[in-house]
Structures are given as C-alpha cells and as structure tokens.
Amino acid sequence: MALKIRMSRGGAKRRPFYRIVVADSRKPRDGRFIERLGTYDPMLDRDNPDRVKLNEERIKHWLSQGAQPSDRVARFLGAAKLAPIPSVPEQTKKNQPKAKAQERLREAEEANQAAEEAAKAAAEQAASEPEGDVAAEEQDGEPSKSTEGSAEEVVADSDERENKEE
C-alpha cells in the first residue's frame, strides 16, 4: 500500500481547515484515512502556535514505515525539524527572464543604487549643516526664533527658510 502523509480539507467555504493524515495515496483527498496526525489552520497568524499542530511521535512512526509526505506537509515537517526541508529548484534557463527584461532589471538596480548613494550624500551634507547653525546661534547668545512665538510664526519662519534654500 502506498502511504502518503497529506492534508485533508475541512471547514466551510472561504474558511479552510486541514487535517494532516496518513492515507492510501489511491484514496480521495477528503476520503477515508488511516490516522490523523495533526491539524493546519491557515486562517491563523503565521506566528500563532496553533496554526500547525503535529503529533511528532506518530509522524516519526509513519515516516519509518515508508509514508511519503506531500510537498506542503514536507515543509511543515521541515519547520518542525522532523524531516529535511525540501529544496526549491532554481530557475532553469527556459524560465529565466529574456535578455531585454534582464537588461531593464539591471538598469533599475543601477538607478536604485545611484539614488541611494545620492540620498546618503544628501543626508551627510544635511547632518553637517545644522551643526554649524547651532554653533552660530550659541555664539550669538540668542535662542532661535523657533523657540519663541506662536506656532503660526514658527510655520512662517520655516516656510521662509525653505524658500531661501531653493
């Protein structure tokens, strides 16, 4: 008998709930099974401990008996360190993007990298400028205008400063 550890769907419409079961591979997905080994509730958060529940002892038993896990169940078992995590095959040459698409991706990466470098340079320059302004204010012995007056004056002063910088 070809044994599979797979998921059997339950629940309602748009509210799935799965039982992790051992079943004969020739039986229907939701049909008769040999033993229930756990549950999977995809509606719960990923970090919720009740999302995937496994009976580790019985899973080890059925794996030793030759039961083959389905792809999704194999990922659950890999996360629980009961079996090796299945490898994801790399893209083959046929599945890779075409030359024009790869060139566009390369150009986009270069543009992003140039934008990041420009942002870093602007941030460094902006970081060095306020230090000089604070030092000048301290030398004058007068507090800045932004600490005096109402909120309307502060907004007006900041607008004037932006216009001067442009």
C-alpha positions, 0 to 999 in steps of 0.5 A: 500500500502506498502511504502518503502523509497529506492534508485533508480539507475541512471547514466551510467555504472561504474558511479552510481547515486541514487535517494532516493524515496518513492515507492510501495515496489511491484514496480521495483527498477528503476520503477515508484515512488511516490516522490523523496526525495533526491539524493546519489552520491557515486562517491563523497568524503565521506566528500563532502556535496553533496554526500547525499542530503535529503529533511528532511521535506518530509522524516519526512512526509513519515516516519509518514505515515508508509514508511519503509526505506531500510537498506542503506537509514536507515543509511543515515537517521541515519547520518542525525539524522532523524531516529535511526541508525540501529544496526549491529548484532554481530557475532553469534557463527556459524560465529565466527572464529574456535578455531585454527584461534582464537588461531593464532589471539591471538598469533599475538596480543601477538607478536604485543604487545611484539614488541611494548613494545620492540620498546618503550624500544628501543626508551627510551634507544635511547632518553637517549643516545644522551643526554649524547653525547651532554653533552660530546661534550659541555664539550669538547668545540668542535662542532661535526664533523657533523657540519663541512665538506662536506656532503660526510664526514658527510655520512662517519662519520655516516656510521662509527658510525653505524658500531661501534654500531653493 
